[in-house]
């Protein structure tokens, strides 16, 4: 195999976190290589950002995730302007939650975060909500928290493209390839790809679930890679117009025995030319996959049909007009860490990680990439982010690691 050029830093994983980190590193004058496969290639590696819509919001029940989101959302307009790529729809965010006295209600925590971040938000009662969104049907005792623009939805494919466009303006090299192994020798890293070998002074592993599934780390941290099926319900052009200002929705409930919550996206046009309502929830309970080959087979299919049937029942409950509407299911992969926050940490000198979105990172990926770039450049983090929260956790250890 041919030894290719030497870079200051190689970022493995051209998804949402990796592309954001590469942008910031290139902007600092680092000779940066970003490595990741093209969508739809035959490498057996798949990207979770290959979709048209994700919810973006500032407020949630967790303060740290909300700070990550707020910092990222604040930069959306700049990213769109600098790249010329529009990826953000400012349609607002609606949270439907259980009554405050309920053990599973998260509304009090959401209100606390909103106050702490001075986020614009309003409480709605059931009657007001029906006036604003008459096509949505929630339980009468539900509590509603509405967050206006800039909350809404983003197109993750286009966000990744925008990040890479800006990075290329600063000299980024994008390589459409897959890294299969990393070796360190004489102070440099040698990255074996499917077509050759790359040499770099530093390496950032930002390969999402493949950070755990492939041989990219010197030691295996605590990772839980889960399959998740989402449902796309097709709607006609009339409903797409009538529901065009529907917000992104997070729906917290307890009436479904197998699903603890759901998220629902407003009408979005997909590459096939059709418009869909997207709904997702918890991970698939009936799918067991733990290897690259197993997840490759899963991602080439239609996901769990058991999950799909559950989601179809939920979306018809929320939007009764969708009774009998055609649908299709899609597979996805989520990567959970040992503490519920991304790993943004150092394995050893020059070898870094930014991975583990825990199902919440799409809206926050720009800030996660920024923090990773500060780590690599040995620059301080914003004070609001405690680096200890993002440290690696290891199997069978005390999970303490010095930075």
Secondary structure, DSSP 8 states (H G I E B T S, - for coil): --EEEEEEEEEE--SHHHHHHHHHHHHTT--EEEE---TT-SSS---TT-SS-EEE-S--S-HHHHHHHHHHHTTHHHHHHHHT---EE---EEEEE--TTSTT--HHHHHHHHHHTT---EEE-HHHHHHH-TT----TT-EEEEE-TT-EEE-HHHHHHHHHHHHHHTT-EEE---EEEEEEETTEEEEEESS-EEEEEEEEE--TTHHHHSS-SSS-B-EEEEEEEEEEEEE-HHHHHHTTT--EEEEE-SSSSS-SEEEEEEEEE-TTS-EEEEEE-S--SS----SHHHHHHHHTTT--HHHHHHHHHHHHHH-GGGTT--EEEEEEEEEEESSSS-EEEEEETTEEEEE--TT--TTTHHHHHHHHHHHHTT----TTS-GGGG---BTTS------
